[in-house]
Amino acid sequence: MNFIKTFESFNRNIDDEFIEGVLKGYLGSALWTAELDKYGVEDFDEQDINKAKKEVEYFLYDMNSKGYLEHLQDKLEPFVIGHNYWLTRNGHGTGFWDQSELNQEIADKVSDVLRKNYKEIPDPVYNEATNKVEFY
């Protein structure tokens, strides 16, 4: 029953446009940290976009179930949430804990969850054979 209430609350808190904004920030930051910023989100392999979208959805669900999502939504634009998700998850030396707009206690808790429960993802590469940006 608790899972159903949490899932229903999650569905009310976000919509497809919000998810897409977070996804664009997440993938855009992946391009930036890989020094592939001459490419865009549309240059990713479709399979990788779908996988990243599922990871973003899980992250948002996780943050909602822990009570942090509403604060993130109130203080940061979706793109910035995705950007910080990528940076924090992959240990790029900045991230949620660095956002002055956030309550520091919540920012630290979100950062701790990402460091402890989410594995790092290697930066994407451009595959000349497919003309797509891909995660390996």
C-alpha positions, -999 to +999 in steps of 0.1 A: +000+000+000+028+024+009+044+018-025+011+026-043+007+059-024+043+068-032+039+060-068+007+079-071+023+109-054+053+106-078+030+107-108+013+139-095+046+156-089+061+153-123+050+152-159+067+142-192+079+177-198+097+178-164+113+144-171+124+155-205+140+186-190+159+166-164+170+141-191+183+169-213+203+183-184+216+148-176+227+140-211+239+175-218+262+173-188+274+139-200+284+155-233+300+184-215+322+163-191+332+141-221+342+173-240+317+163-267+297+195-263+297+201-300+271+173-301+235+175-288+212+152-270+197+142-303+231+128-313+229+100-287+221+065-297+183+059-292+189+029-270+212+050-248+186+078-246+159+053-235+182+038-209+192+072-196+155+082-194+148+051-172+177+061-150+163+096-147+128+083-139+142+060-112+163+089-097+132+111-096+111+083-081+139+077-055+141+114-046+103+115-043+102+085-021+128+100+002+109+134+003+135+154-015+119+158-050+096+186-041+124+208-027+145+201-058+116+211-080+109+242-060+144+255-062+160+242-095+149+241-131+146+206-145+177+210-167+197+220-136+185+189-117+196+167-145+230+185-147+236+181-110+224+145-111+251+136-137+279+156-119+271+143-085+266+107-096+299+107-114+321+125-089+329+155-110+337+177-080+305+197-080+268+189-079+238+192-057+258+200-025+272+231-044+238+246-052+232+277-030+195+276-039+191+243-021+186+237+016+221+225+025+209+195+046+187+182+017+215+189-008+239+169+013+214+140+017+207+139-021+244+139-027+250+111-002+223+089-018+239+094-052+274+086-039+263+055-020+236+040-042+243+050-078+273+037-097+294+060-118+288+059-155+318+063-179+316+094-201+301+088-235+321+086-267+314+095-303+312+063-324+323+072-360+309+040-373+274+048-362+277+086-362+262+085-327+272+094-292+272+062-271+278+050-235+301+020-233 
